[in-house]
Amino acid sequence: MSDTIRVISAPFILFRNQGSNNQYRFGIDANGYYFFSDGVTSIIDWTYSPVIIQEGYNRLKVICIGSSIDCYINGFLMITLDDDTHSSGGIALAVTRTQTVAFDNLKVWVWEKNGLWKKVYDNQLTYLVELESQK
């Protein structure tokens, strides 16, 4: 057992976001770990995965249909769960602690009732985001 406290700085996706810790969060860190939470409670605590590129670009993808949620890293399905805590809301990109992160090629689709995906946002520009941690 270790008494070491792990300081985490991580980019993540907030989705089905209804504000103030009322959303899902899926993210990674620079050491090869990923997590999933409901904004307050950790559903999947920090877990190591060799599919995360520690010194390079990573692609995160989230698919939500009804209460079904699938989360991918670099094309690999990492999380699949059924949870209806948050059934709707917006999306956001965020980062913990103070660091600079590049978000590139954000694409958003919605699932239509006819069973097809409809692209609603496609931006090929790179965004640099620098956020300071809350104290």
Residue pairs with C-beta under 8 A, 6 or more apart in sequence:
6 46
7 97
8 29
8 33
8 46
8 96
8 97
9 29
9 30
9 95
9 96
9 97
9 98
9 99
10 27
10 28
10 29
10 30
10 35
10 95
10 96
10 97
11 27
11 28
11 93
11 94
11 95
11 101
11 103
12 25
12 26
12 27
12 28
12 35
12 93
12 94
12 95
12 96
13 25
13 26
13 27
13 60
13 62
13 91
13 92
13 93
13 94
14 23
14 24
14 25
14 39
14 91
14 92
14 93
14 94
15 23
15 24
15 26
15 62
15 64
15 89
15 90
15 91
15 92
16 23
16 24
16 64
16 86
16 87
16 88
16 89
16 90
17 23
17 89
17 90
17 91
17 92
18 86
18 88
18 89
18 90
21 39
21 40
22 39
22 86
22 89
23 38
23 39
23 86
23 89
23 92
24 36
24 37
24 38
24 39
24 62
24 69
24 83
24 85
24 86
25 35
25 36
25 37
25 38
25 39
25 94
26 34
26 35
26 36
26 60
26 62
26 71
26 79
27 34
27 35
27 60
27 96
28 34
28 35
28 52
28 58
28 60
28 73
29 46
30 54
30 55
31 48
31 54
32 48
32 49
32 50
32 52
32 54
33 46
33 47
33 48
33 49
33 52
34 44
34 46
34 47
34 49
34 52
34 73
34 78
35 42
35 44
35 45
35 46
35 47
36 42
36 43
36 44
36 71
36 79
36 81
37 43
37 44
38 83
38 85
38 86
39 86
43 81
43 83
44 79
49 73
49 76
49 78
51 73
51 74
51 76
51 78
52 58
52 73
52 74
53 74
57 104
58 73
58 74
59 72
59 73
59 74
59 75
60 71
60 72
60 73
61 71
61 72
62 69
62 70
62 71
62 72
63 69
63 70
63 71
63 72
64 70
65 111
66 84
67 82
67 83
67 84
67 87
68 80
68 81
68 82
69 79
69 80
69 81
69 82
69 83
70 77
70 79
70 80
71 77
71 78
71 79
71 80
72 78
91 108
93 103
93 106
93 127
93 129
94 129
94 131
95 101
95 129
95 131
96 133
97 133
98 130
98 131
98 132
98 133
99 130
99 131
100 128
100 129
100 130
101 128
101 129
101 130
102 126
102 127
102 128
102 129
103 126
103 127
103 129
104 125
104 126
104 127
105 123
105 124
106 121
106 122
106 123
106 127
107 119
107 121
107 122
107 123
108 119
108 120
108 121
108 122
109 117
109 118
109 119
109 120
110 117
110 118
110 120
111 117
112 118
